[in-house]
Amino acid sequence: MPKGSRTDVAASHLYTRETVFDDGSTHPTPRYDRIRLGAGVTVDGPAILIQHNSTTLLPPGYRAEVLTHGSLRIAKV
């Protein structure tokens, strides 16, 4: 997977919608095109990463990092 840059996040932004999370809180939540995020790029929640075969929800307080082979590492921050 090609190395990404911080501009990948802005370039992959699709749209933002209000989203209700499990704790009942509502947040404006951007949706991103997952395929446009290169290796090393991080996205902070709340966010939704959309790709052709899955959707990844990042609640507030979590971060996703794109790894070298395209996998995501999700951790609480």
Backbone as CSV, one residue per row, in Angstrom:
resi,resn,N_x,N_y,N_z,CA_x,CA_y,CA_z,C_x,C_y,C_z
1,MET,0.844,-1.172,0.000,0.000,0.000,0.000,0.891,1.236,0.000
2,PRO,0.579,2.222,-0.855,1.386,3.441,-0.881,1.300,4.209,0.429
3,LYS,2.401,4.885,0.761,2.414,5.711,1.963,1.480,6.898,1.744
4,GLY,0.719,7.210,2.775,-0.225,8.314,2.692,0.320,9.571,3.329
5,SER,-0.496,10.615,3.298,-0.148,11.874,3.943,-1.395,12.414,4.634
6,ARG,-1.226,13.420,5.457,-2.354,13.999,6.196,-3.413,14.556,5.235
7,THR,-3.022,14.931,4.038,-4.002,15.441,3.067,-4.952,14.346,2.585
8,ASP,-4.583,13.069,2.798,-5.469,11.962,2.409,-6.819,12.053,3.112
9,VAL,-6.806,12.498,4.362,-8.055,12.558,5.132,-9.014,13.545,4.468
10,ALA,-8.556,14.733,4.170,-9.411,15.732,3.523,-9.849,15.271,2.130
11,ALA,-8.941,14.654,1.394,-9.254,14.206,0.036,-10.256,13.049,0.013
12,SER,-10.305,12.275,1.082,-11.207,11.117,1.104,-12.566,11.436,1.734
13,HIS,-12.750,12.673,2.233,-14.016,13.066,2.874,-15.160,13.008,1.859
14,LEU,-16.215,12.276,2.198,-17.382,12.162,1.331,-18.487,13.131,1.753
15,TYR,-18.887,13.067,3.013,-19.927,13.941,3.558,-19.959,13.762,5.072
16,THR,-20.712,14.619,5.752,-20.848,14.549,7.210,-22.322,14.513,7.562
17,ARG,-22.687,13.638,8.508,-24.065,13.536,8.995,-24.045,13.382,10.512
18,GLU,-25.103,13.829,11.163,-25.279,13.590,12.593,-25.428,12.083,12.796
19,THR,-24.747,11.549,13.817,-24.790,10.117,14.108,-24.988,9.944,15.602
20,VAL,-25.890,9.035,15.973,-26.142,8.724,17.374,-25.317,7.491,17.738
21,PHE,-24.534,7.596,18.818,-23.681,6.501,19.261,-24.335,5.732,20.400
22,ASP,-23.752,4.593,20.753,-24.316,3.691,21.768,-24.604,4.373,23.098
23,ASP,-23.822,5.379,23.454,-24.035,6.055,24.735,-25.143,7.101,24.666
24,GLY,-25.774,7.225,23.501,-26.867,8.166,23.322,-26.444,9.547,22.855
25,SER,-25.139,9.787,22.773,-24.657,11.098,22.319,-24.747,11.188,20.794
26,THR,-24.962,12.405,20.322,-25.057,12.673,18.885,-23.895,13.574,18.487
27,HIS,-23.217,13.201,17.395,-22.055,13.966,16.921,-22.119,14.117,15.406
28,PRO,-21.683,15.265,14.877,-21.479,15.346,13.432,-20.346,14.374,13.089
29,THR,-20.614,13.458,12.177,-19.676,12.369,11.913,-19.324,12.317,10.433
30,PRO,-18.075,12.636,10.085,-17.674,12.569,8.676,-17.578,11.134,8.189
31,ARG,-17.912,10.946,6.915,-17.745,9.658,6.236,-16.565,9.820,5.289
32,TYR,-15.681,8.810,5.281,-14.485,8.846,4.449,-14.448,7.646,3.517
33,ASP,-13.896,7.855,2.327,-13.656,6.780,1.366,-12.371,6.073,1.787
34,ARG,-12.516,4.912,2.371,-11.402,4.164,2.968,-10.258,3.899,1.991
35,ILE,-10.573,3.634,0.743,-9.558,3.271,-0.250,-8.583,4.430,-0.527
36,ARG,-8.970,5.650,-0.208,-8.124,6.821,-0.476,-7.193,7.167,0.680
37,LEU,-7.202,6.343,1.728,-6.324,6.582,2.877,-5.079,5.705,2.757
38,GLY,-3.923,6.313,2.632,-2.679,5.571,2.466,-2.087,5.111,3.789
39,ALA,-1.050,4.296,3.688,-0.370,3.746,4.866,0.172,4.864,5.745
40,GLY,-0.013,4.702,7.049,0.483,5.667,8.017,-0.498,6.774,8.362
41,VAL,-1.592,6.876,7.633,-2.585,7.925,7.878,-3.430,7.554,9.094
42,THR,-3.769,8.539,9.911,-4.648,8.309,11.045,-5.920,9.149,10.890
43,VAL,-7.010,8.589,11.394,-8.299,9.280,11.406,-8.832,9.188,12.828
44,ASP,-9.240,10.322,13.386,-9.808,10.348,14.726,-11.323,10.323,14.657
45,GLY,-11.915,9.576,15.593,-13.358,9.504,15.685,-13.921,10.727,16.361
46,PRO,-15.176,11.012,16.140,-16.096,10.148,15.429,-15.878,10.213,13.919
47,ALA,-15.968,9.059,13.289,-15.838,8.951,11.835,-16.372,7.595,11.392
48,ILE,-16.724,7.528,10.119,-17.109,6.261,9.508,-16.267,6.104,8.257
49,LEU,-15.571,4.965,8.165,-14.722,4.659,7.008,-15.490,3.676,6.129
50,ILE,-15.756,4.081,4.897,-16.586,3.288,3.995,-15.715,2.701,2.895
51,GLN,-15.874,1.396,2.654,-15.220,0.742,1.524,-16.194,-0.255,0.924
52,HIS,-15.839,-0.837,-0.219,-16.791,-1.672,-0.965,-17.250,-2.911,-0.199
53,ASN,-16.444,-3.434,0.718,-16.809,-4.683,1.392,-16.996,-4.562,2.897
54,SER,-16.877,-3.348,3.438,-17.101,-3.184,4.874,-17.242,-1.708,5.230
55,THR,-17.744,-1.484,6.424,-17.864,-0.137,6.971,-17.287,-0.173,8.381
56,THR,-16.424,0.776,8.708,-15.795,0.818,10.025,-16.269,2.056,10.767
57,LEU,-16.834,1.846,11.951,-17.306,2.931,12.804,-16.230,3.264,13.827
58,LEU,-15.862,4.529,13.893,-14.923,5.023,14.909,-15.691,5.934,15.858
59,PRO,-15.999,5.472,17.052,-16.689,6.333,18.012,-15.772,7.480,18.459
60,PRO,-16.353,8.484,19.092,-15.522,9.554,19.663,-14.503,8.946,20.636
61,GLY,-13.282,9.487,20.610,-12.245,9.001,21.514,-11.446,7.826,20.989
62,TYR,-11.672,7.429,19.719,-10.920,6.338,19.102,-10.174,6.867,17.886
63,ARG,-9.103,6.189,17.525,-8.293,6.557,16.362,-8.028,5.305,15.534
64,ALA,-8.105,5.451,14.215,-7.740,4.373,13.290,-6.455,4.770,12.581
65,GLU,-5.544,3.821,12.478,-4.298,4.024,11.729,-4.253,2.992,10.615
66,VAL,-3.953,3.454,9.388,-3.815,2.542,8.254,-2.413,1.941,8.308
67,LEU,-2.345,0.612,8.356,-1.058,-0.078,8.424,-0.497,-0.337,7.028
68,THR,0.743,-0.792,6.964,1.472,-0.971,5.703,0.733,-1.813,4.680
69,HIS,0.044,-2.855,5.108,-0.650,-3.736,4.165,-2.126,-3.408,4.019
70,GLY,-2.563,-2.255,4.572,-3.925,-1.800,4.389,-4.877,-2.110,5.521
71,SER,-4.442,-2.897,6.493,-5.278,-3.169,7.660,-5.421,-1.905,8.492
72,LEU,-6.434,-1.889,9.362,-6.622,-0.759,10.270,-6.282,-1.195,11.688
73,ARG,-5.574,-0.340,12.415,-5.347,-0.525,13.843,-6.211,0.524,14.530
74,ILE,-7.151,0.069,15.350,-8.054,0.978,16.043,-7.740,0.920,17.537
75,ALA,-7.580,2.099,18.124,-7.237,2.176,19.547,-7.951,3.346,20.180
76,LYS,-8.223,3.207,21.460,-8.790,4.305,22.232,-7.676,5.295,22.530
77,VAL,-7.975,6.577,22.376,-6.941,7.616,22.625,-7.256,8.376,23.890
